[in-house]
C-alpha cells in the first residue's frame, strides 16, 4: 500500500539495502582513487601518503554517523535540505535549506565533473595522441550520455547501478591483485627523511591537503540519503548502507594505495609527463601483467568513472526537488517527469553545471576543483548538519529515531574538527586560487538571493515563519487530520510526506513533545522499521 501511495504522489520506495550500498560505493569509489593517489603522494611528499586515506576514513565514519541518524529519522528527498529545514526553521525560517540547495547546485555537479576529468585522463592512456580539444569534446559527450542514461524510472536505474558497481569492484580488484603479485615492501614502506615530523608546519599543511583529497575520495557515502524518499525501510537501510559502504571502501582504498606504492616508484607519480602521474592504475597493470592487461583494465576503469558520475548525478538531482515542492527553491524544480517519475529540471541543471566544471578543471587542475567544491560544501552542509543533530534532539525530542548516533556527541565533534581543518588550510593548499574567498562569496550571493526570494514569496523575514513538523507527527497522525487544515495564525499548511502520504497537518510556532496518543498512532503506522541503536 505505501508503494501505491508513493506512485501517485511522488517517489516510489523500491531501493533495498544491497542496491543502496551499491549506489553509495559506486559513487564513493569510481575514478577517485585512480586519479588522486598521485595527488596524495604530492601532498605528503612520499609513500606516507597512506596517512591521508586513513584520516579521510576517520572523518567519513564520524560524519557518516551524523548522516545515519538524520537520514533514518528524516527520510525525505533531498537529504541535507530536509535536515536543515527541520532543524533551523524555528529561528531563521527557510534560510538554511535555501542556502544548502543554492550551494548544492554548485558543489554536487563540480564533484561529478572530476569524474569526467578522470575519464578523459585515463582515456589518454588508450589514446595517447588525443588533443586537448578532442579531450574536451569526449568529456562533453560523456556528460550528455550520462544524462540520457538517467532519463528513466528509478527501479531500472537501481538495476543498472548494480551492474556498474560489479564492474567497479572488478576493476579495483584486478588492480589490487596485480599490485600485490609484484609488490615490493621496500618500495612501499621506505619513507623520506623527516616524513613524520609533527612539529613542523610543512607536515600539517600536507596533512590538511591529504585530508581534503581523502575525504573527496570518500564522498558519496551520503548519496543514498539524498534519495531517502525512494528507500525501502529507510530507518534501517540508510544507516547500514552508509556505514557498510564506508568500511568497504576504506578497505579497498588502503589495499589500492599500499599496493600501488609497492609497484610504482612514488617519485614517478610527481612527474607530470609520466604515465604514473596521469594513469597510475594503468602503470601498475603494465608493470605487473603487460600492456594488454593494462589496456583491458583501463577500459574497466573508464566504466567505473561513468558509474561514479552516474550515481552521483542520480542522487544530486533529487536535492532541489523537495525544496521546490515546499516552496523553498524555484518552483519548476519541483516537477517530476510524468511517466518516469524523476526530477527533470534538477537533472538537466546539474548536468549543465557539471559540463562547465569539467571544462574549467581541464584547463586548470584537478586539485583546484577539489578544493573549491569542498570549501563550498563545508560552510552550509557539513558544519550546519553537525549542529542539526543536536538542534533536532532538543527541538523535536519526540521525533522517531530508528538509529541514534553511537557515542553521541563524539562523532560530531570529530567531524567538526576535520571539516574545520580542511576549510582553514584551503587557501594554503591552493595558492592563488582563493577557495575560501570564493566559497564566502558564493554563500553571500546565496543570502542575497534568499532575501530577494523571501520578499517575493512573503516568507521570513518579510512574512511569518512557517513551521513544518511532518516527520515529528508521523504519517498516521497526518492522515487523521481534515484535508486543508491550516494554522490560522501563520496562514500556512504543510504536508506529511513520510511513506508517501500527503495531508494537511497542524503545526506549532514553538515545538514541544506532542501528545502521546498522536505520537503513538504515528509510530504504529510506520513502514515496519523497528527501533534499533545500530545500523
N, C-alpha and C positions, 0 to 999 in steps of 0.2 A: 503493500500500500504506500509506504513512503516514496518508493521509486515512481509510482504513478503520479503522486502529487508533484514530485520534482519535475517530472516530464512535462507537466502542464505549465508550471510557473518559472522554471529556470533550469539549473544544472541537474544532472542525474547522478546519484550516489552509486557508482559502479566500479570504482577503483579499489581493489583489495590490497592487503599488506605486501604481497610479492610484487605486484605492479607498482605500488607506491615506492617501495625500496629500489626497484629498477629505475624508476624515473629519477629519484634522488641521485643514485650512484652514476647514472649516465650523465647527468648534469655536472656532478662533482668531478668526475674523472675526465672524460672527454679528452681534449687535446692538452689540457692544462699542464700536467707534469712533463709531457713530452717537449713542451717549449719553455718551461720555467726552470728546469734543472740547471741549464747554463746560467740563467739569471740568478738563481740561488747561489751557485758557486761564485759568481762575480760579487755578490753582496757580501759573502763571508770571506772570500779570498782563499778558498781551499775546500777540501773534502769535508771539513767540519760543517759544511752547508746542511748536513742531515739535521743539525740543530734547528734549522728554520722549519722543517717539516714537522718535527716534534712539537715545537712551540705553536705552530698553526693548529695541530691536532688538539692541544690543550685548550686553546681559545675556541675552536669549533665545538668541542664537547661541552664547555661551560656555556657558550651561547646557545648550543643546541638544546640544553635543558630549559633555557628560557623559552625557546620556540615550542618545545614539547608541552610545557604547561599551558601556554597561551593557545596553541593550536588545538589541544584536546578540549579545552573549556569554551573556546570561541571558534568553532569550525565553520567559518564562512568563507566565501570567495574573496580573495584579495589579501589574505594573510595579515601583514602588519597594518594595513588600512583598518581592518576590523578591530585589532587590538588597541591601536592608538585612539580610534574613535570612541571605544568603550571606556578607556581609562581616563582620557583628558577632556572629555566633553563637559565635565562639571565646572571647570574654571575657564577654559578657553574655547568653548564651543567646538566648532569644526576645524579650527586652525591646524591642529596636528595631523589629522588624517588628510587634509588638503595638501599640506606640505609634503607628507610622505608620498602621495600619488605624484605630486609635482617632481620630486627628486627621483622617484622610481622610474618615471618615464624617461629619465636620462641614464641612471646607473645600471638598470637591468639590461637595456639593449647595448650599452657600452661593454658590459661584461660578455654579452653574446658576440660582439664584434671581435673580441680577442680570439674566440674560437675560429672565426672565419680567417683571421690573420694567420693563425696556426695552420689552418688547412692549406692556405696558399704557400706557406713556408715549407711544409712537408711535400707539397706537390712539386716544389722546386728540386727535390731530390730525384724524382722521376722525370722531371722536365727541366734539366739544367740550363737550357737556353731560353727559358721563359723570360720575356722582357717585363719591366715594371708595369707597362700599360696592359700587357696580357694578364699579369697577375691581378691587377685591379679589376679587369673585366671578369675573370674567373670568380673572384670573390663576390661580385655583384650578382652573377648568375647563380651561385650557390645560395645567396640570400633569398632570391626570388624563388628558387626551388624549395627551400625550407618552408617558406610561407605557403606555397602550394601544397606541400605535404600536410600542413596543419589545417588545411581547408576541408575538414571532415569531422565526423562525430567523435567524441572523446573516447568511447569504448574501442573504436577502431584504432585511435591513436595509441591507447594503452597497449594493445596487442603489438603494434609496430614498435613501440618503445622497448618491449621485452626482446624483440629480435635485435634491435640496435644495441641493447645492453649486453646481449650474448656476444655480439661482435666485439664490443668494447672489452669485455673480460678476456676474450680470446687474444686480442692484440696485446693487451697488457701482460697476460700470462706468457705469451711467446717471447716478449722482450725480457721478462724476468728469467725465464728458463735459459734463454740464450746467454744472458749475462752471467748466470751462476755456473754455466757449463765452462766458461772461460774466465772465471773470477780470480782476481789477484788480491789477496788480503793486504799485501804491502802497498799496492796502488790505492786501495780504498781507505786505508787507515793510517797512512803516513801524512801527518799534518805539518804545515809550515811552522816556522818558529813564531812564538807569541800568538798562536791561533786562539787561545782561550784566556787572554789577559783581560779579566773582568774589570779591572780598574781603569782601563783606557776608554776614551770616548769613541775611538775607532771601532771597538768591539760592539758597543751599544748602538751606534749608527748602523752598522752592518746587521745587528740583530733585529733592529726595527724594520730595516728593508727586507730581511729574510722573513720576518713575521708577516709583513704585508703580502709578500709573494706566497707564503704558506697558506694564509687564510684565503687568499684568492683561489688557490688550488682546491681548498675545501668548500668554497662557496657552492651552494646547490643543495646542502643538507636541509635547506628551508623550502625548496621548490614545492614539495608536496603540501606545505602549509598554505601556499597561495591558492591551492586547489581544494581547500577544506570542504567546500560545498559539494564536491564530487567524490568524496572518500566514504567508503562503507565503514561503519563503526569508527568514526574519527577519534573518539576518546581513547581507543586502544591502538588504532592503526597509525596515527600521526606520531605519537611518541616512539613507538617501536621502529617505524621507518626512519625517523630522524637519527636515532642513536645507532641502529644497526648499520645504516649507511656510513656514518662517520667512522665507526670501528672498522668496517670492512675496507673503506678507502684508506684509512690510516695504515693498515697492514700492507695494502698494495703499494702505497707511496714509499714506505720505508724500504720494502724489498726492491722497488724500482730504482730508488735513489742510490742505495748502497750497491746494488748490482751494477748499475751504470758506472759508478765511480771505480768499481773493480775491473772494468774493461777499458774505459776511455780515460786517458790522462786528463785530469781536471784543467791543466794549463791549455789544452787544445780547445776547451769549451770557451775560453776567453778570446780566442782568435776569431774575429767576425768573418773571415774568409774560409773557416774550417767547417766541414760537414758536422762536426761535433757541436758547433755553436748553433747552427740553424736547424739541424735534424739529428739530434743526439741519439734517438732510438734507432734510426736507420744506421747510424755509425756503429752502434752496438751490434746490430744484426750482421752488418757487413764484416766486422772483425771476427764475429763468432762463427757464422754459418755461410758467409759469402754474399755476393751481390744479388743473386737470385732470391735468396731468402729475405734479404733486406728489402727488395722491391715488393715482394708479396706482403710482408708485414706493414710496409709503408701504406699500401692500399687499405689494409685494415685500420690503420691509424687515421686515414682520411675519413673512413666511415665513422670512426669513433668521434672525430671532430664534428661531423654532421650531427651525430646523436646528441652531443652535449649542447649544441646550439638549438637543436630541435626541442629538447625537453625544457631548456631554459626559457625559450620564447613561448612554449606551451604554458608554463606556469606564470610567466610575467605578464602575458596578455590578459590574464584574469584580474590583474591588480586594479585597473581603472573601472572595471565593470561594476563591482559592488558600490564603489564610491559614487559613480554616476547615477546608479539606481537609487541611492539615498540622497541625491542632490548635493553631493559634496565635490563633484567634479563636473566637467562639461557633460551635459545630458546625453548627447549622441553616443557616448561611450557605454551607456547602459543598455544597449540593444544587442540581442543575440541573433545569430543567423536563424532565419525562420525554420530551416529544415535541419541543419546540423548542430544547432544549439551551442555555438561558440561566439565569443565577443569579436565582432568583425573589425570595428574601428581600432580597438586596442591592439589587435594583431597587426593591422596594417601600419599603424603609427610606430609601434616599436620596431617593426621590420625596416621602416624608413630610417629611423634613428640609428639602427644597427648598421645599415649601409653607410651612413655618414661617418659613424665611429670607425668602421673598417677602413675607410679611405684616409681618415686622419691618422690612425695607427700605422697604416702602411707607409705614410710619408713622415712620421716622427719615429717613435719606437714603442714597443710593447710595454716596457716598464712604465712609461709615462701614462699610458691609458689605464694601467692597473692602479697607479697612484691616484689618478683623477677619480676613477669610479669608486674606490674605497673611501676617499675623503668625503665625497658627496653622500655616500651611503651611511657613514658613521654618524653624522650630525643628527639626522632625523630618524633613521631607522634603528640603528644599533643602540645608541645611548638612550633614546627615548623608550625603546622597547624593554630595556632592562628595568627602567623606572616603572614601566606599566605593570609589571608583575606585582610589585609592592602596592602600587596605587589601587589596582583591582582587588587585591586581598583586603584592603581597608575600605574601599568604596562599595564593593559588592561581595561581602562576606558570604552571602547565600548563594553565590554562583556555583553551579555544579562543576567540580574539578575531577574528572576521571583520572588525571595524573597530576601529582604535585611534585615540584622540583625537589630532587634529592639534596639534602644538606642545605636547604634554604637558610640564609641568602648567599652562601659562599660561592656557588657557581656564578651568580650575578655579579659579585664583587670581582671575581677573576676575569670575567668577560669585560667588565667596565675598565679595569686596568689595561687589559690587552688592547682594546679599541682606542683608549687614550694614548697609548704608546704609538700605535700606528698613525694616529692623527697628528700627534705632536712632532713626529720626526718626518712628516711627509715632505715638507719643503727642503729639508736637508738631503733627502734621498732623491729629489727631483730638482736639482739646482737650475734655476732659470725658468722652470715651468709653473711654479707658484700654485700647486694644487690646493693648499689651504685657502688662499685668497679666492681662487675660482669657486671653491665649494661654498664659501661665505657669500660670494656674490650671487650664486645660483639660489641659495636659500633665501637671501634678501629679496631677490626678484620674485620668488615664490610668495613671500609675505606681502609684497605689494600687489601681486595678482590676487591673493586671497582677499585683501581689503576691497579691491575693485569688484570681485565676485560677490563678496558678502553684502556690499552695498546694493548691488543689482538684485540679489536674491532676498534682501532684507533679513539676513542672518546676523548673529552676534559678530561684531559689536554694534551693528546697525539694526538689530532686531533681537528677539528673545532667544535664549539658549533652548535648544530642542534636545531634551534628554531621552536617549534611546537605551532601554534595558531589556531588549528582547531575549537575550541569552540568559539573563537572570530569571525571567519569568518562566521560560520554557514553552515549548510548542503547545502542550495541552492547555496551559493557562491561557495562551492566546486564543486557542480555538473556543474557549468558553465565553469569550467576550463578544458583545454585539458588534456586527460589522460597522465600521465607520466611527467607532467610539473615539472621541478626541478629547484631549485635555483643553478645557476652555481657557485656562489661564495662560497657557503658552501657545494655544492655537495650532497644535501640531498633533499628528498621528504617526505612529511608527509601526513597523512590521515585525512580526515574529517569523523569521525565515528558517529557523532551525528545523531540520528534517524536511524542508520543502514546503512548510505551511505558511501561507500569507494571511495575516489577520491583523486587525487594529488592536492595539494594546494600550491601556492607560500607562502613563509614566509619571515620575516624580522629579521635581527640580532638585531635591536633596534625597539621595538614595538611603535606604536603610534595609535591614533584613526583612524580606517580605513575609507576609502572612504564611504560617506554616502549612496550612491546608493547600493554598495555592502552590507553594513550592513543591509539596509532595506530589500534587497532581501533575505538575510539570515533569518531575523526575520519573513518575510511573510511565509516562508516555514516551520516554527517550527510546533510542533505537536499540535497546538491549545491551548497551555498554555498561559493564559493571565497574564500580569504583575500585581503582587499584593504585598503589603507590609507586609502581614501576612500570616501564614500558613492556 
